[in-house]
Amino acid sequence: MIIWYIFLGEILGMACNCNGVCTRYRAKRLDNGGRYSKGQKRCQRCEIFIKWEGLWCPCCNYRLRTKPRNSKYKIKFQEEIILNGM
Protein backbone atom coordinates (compact mmCIF):
# COMPACT_ATOMS: atom_id res chain seq x y z
CA MET A 1 0.00 0.00 0.00
CA ILE A 2 2.83 2.44 0.81
CA ILE A 3 4.51 1.77 -2.53
CA TRP A 4 1.26 2.70 -4.27
CA TYR A 5 1.15 6.12 -2.57
CA ILE A 6 4.78 6.85 -3.47
CA PHE A 7 4.13 5.82 -7.07
CA LEU A 8 0.92 7.86 -7.22
CA GLY A 9 2.76 10.91 -5.84
CA GLU A 10 5.38 10.65 -8.58
CA ILE A 11 2.71 10.36 -11.26
CA LEU A 12 0.87 13.43 -9.98
CA GLY A 13 4.08 15.46 -10.05
CA MET A 14 4.68 15.75 -6.32
CA ALA A 15 8.36 16.14 -5.61
CA CYS A 16 9.74 13.51 -3.30
CA ASN A 17 13.20 15.01 -2.76
CA CYS A 18 15.04 18.29 -2.85
CA ASN A 19 16.13 19.19 -6.37
CA GLY A 20 18.52 22.01 -5.40
CA VAL A 21 16.51 25.09 -6.43
CA CYS A 22 16.21 26.20 -2.80
CA THR A 23 19.97 26.78 -2.51
CA ARG A 24 19.50 30.00 -4.53
CA TYR A 25 17.32 31.31 -1.69
CA ARG A 26 19.49 30.09 1.21
CA ALA A 27 19.36 32.53 4.14
CA LYS A 28 22.48 33.63 5.96
CA ARG A 29 22.89 33.07 9.68
CA LEU A 30 22.13 36.12 11.78
CA ASP A 31 24.24 37.38 14.68
CA ASN A 32 21.39 38.68 16.81
CA GLY A 33 17.76 37.65 17.00
CA GLY A 34 16.02 34.56 15.78
CA ARG A 35 15.73 33.42 12.21
CA TYR A 36 11.94 33.20 12.19
CA SER A 37 11.42 36.70 13.58
CA LYS A 38 13.67 38.07 10.81
CA GLY A 39 11.49 36.49 8.11
CA GLN A 40 13.47 33.35 7.38
CA LYS A 41 11.57 30.09 6.88
CA ARG A 42 12.70 26.48 7.17
CA CYS A 43 12.05 23.65 4.77
CA GLN A 44 12.09 20.37 6.64
CA ARG A 45 12.63 18.30 3.52
CA CYS A 46 15.56 20.36 2.17
CA GLU A 47 16.82 20.98 5.73
CA ILE A 48 17.76 24.64 5.18
CA PHE A 49 16.53 28.10 6.12
CA ILE A 50 15.47 30.15 3.12
CA LYS A 51 14.44 33.73 2.46
CA TRP A 52 11.20 33.24 0.54
CA GLU A 53 7.85 35.05 0.55
CA GLY A 54 5.60 32.06 -0.15
CA LEU A 55 4.37 29.34 2.20
CA TRP A 56 5.68 26.49 0.04
CA CYS A 57 9.30 25.59 -0.75
CA PRO A 58 10.24 26.66 -4.30
CA CYS A 59 12.20 23.45 -4.69
CA CYS A 60 10.17 20.56 -3.33
CA ASN A 61 6.73 22.19 -2.75
CA TYR A 62 6.83 21.18 0.92
CA ARG A 63 5.18 23.53 3.44
CA LEU A 64 7.70 25.93 4.99
CA ARG A 65 7.87 26.25 8.75
CA THR A 66 7.44 29.85 9.94
CA LYS A 67 7.53 29.32 13.71
CA PRO A 68 9.93 27.42 15.99
CA ARG A 69 8.93 24.03 17.37
CA ASN A 70 10.96 24.08 20.59
CA SER A 71 9.10 25.67 23.54
CA LYS A 72 12.17 27.65 24.61
CA TYR A 73 12.47 29.21 21.16
CA LYS A 74 8.70 29.73 20.92
CA ILE A 75 8.88 32.01 23.96
CA LYS A 76 11.87 33.84 22.52
CA PHE A 77 10.05 34.23 19.19
CA GLN A 78 6.97 35.69 20.91
CA GLU A 79 9.13 38.18 22.85
CA GLU A 80 10.85 39.32 19.65
CA ILE A 81 7.50 39.74 17.90
CA ILE A 82 6.20 41.90 20.76
CA LEU A 83 9.37 44.02 20.84
CA ASN A 84 9.31 44.58 17.07
CA GLY A 85 5.60 45.42 17.11
CA MET A 86 4.58 42.90 14.49
C-alpha positions in Angstrom: 0.0 0.0 0.0 2.8 2.4 0.8 4.5 1.8 -2.5 1.3 2.7 -4.3 1.2 6.1 -2.6 4.8 6.8 -3.5 4.1 5.8 -7.1 0.9 7.9 -7.2 2.8 10.9 -5.8 5.4 10.6 -8.6 2.7 10.4 -11.3 0.9 13.4 -10.0 4.1 15.5 -10.1 4.7 15.8 -6.3 8.4 16.1 -5.6 9.7 13.5 -3.3 13.2 15.0 -2.8 15.0 18.3 -2.8 16.1 19.2 -6.4 18.5 22.0 -5.4 16.5 25.1 -6.4 16.2 26.2 -2.8 20.0 26.8 -2.5 19.5 30.0 -4.5 17.3 31.3 -1.7 19.5 30.1 1.2 19.4 32.5 4.1 22.5 33.6 6.0 22.9 33.1 9.7 22.1 36.1 11.8 24.2 37.4 14.7 21.4 38.7 16.8 17.8 37.6 17.0 16.0 34.6 15.8 15.7 33.4 12.2 11.9 33.2 12.2 11.4 36.7 13.6 13.7 38.1 10.8 11.5 36.5 8.1 13.5 33.4 7.4 11.6 30.1 6.9 12.7 26.5 7.2 12.1 23.7 4.8 12.1 20.4 6.6 12.6 18.3 3.5 15.6 20.4 2.2 16.8 21.0 5.7 17.8 24.6 5.2 16.5 28.1 6.1 15.5 30.2 3.1 14.4 33.7 2.5 11.2 33.2 0.5 7.8 35.1 0.5 5.6 32.1 -0.2 4.4 29.3 2.2 5.7 26.5 0.0 9.3 25.6 -0.8 10.2 26.7 -4.3 12.2 23.5 -4.7 10.2 20.6 -3.3 6.7 22.2 -2.7 6.8 21.2 0.9 5.2 23.5 3.4 7.7 25.9 5.0 7.9 26.3 8.8 7.4 29.9 9.9 7.5 29.3 13.7 9.9 27.4 16.0 8.9 24.0 17.4 11.0 24.1 20.6 9.1 25.7 23.5 12.2 27.7 24.6 12.5 29.2 21.2 8.7 29.7 20.9 8.9 32.0 24.0 11.9 33.8 22.5 10.0 34.2 19.2 7.0 35.7 20.9 9.1 38.2 22.8 10.9 39.3 19.6 7.5 39.7 17.9 6.2 41.9 20.8 9.4 44.0 20.8 9.3 44.6 17.1 5.6 45.4 17.1 4.6 42.9 14.5 
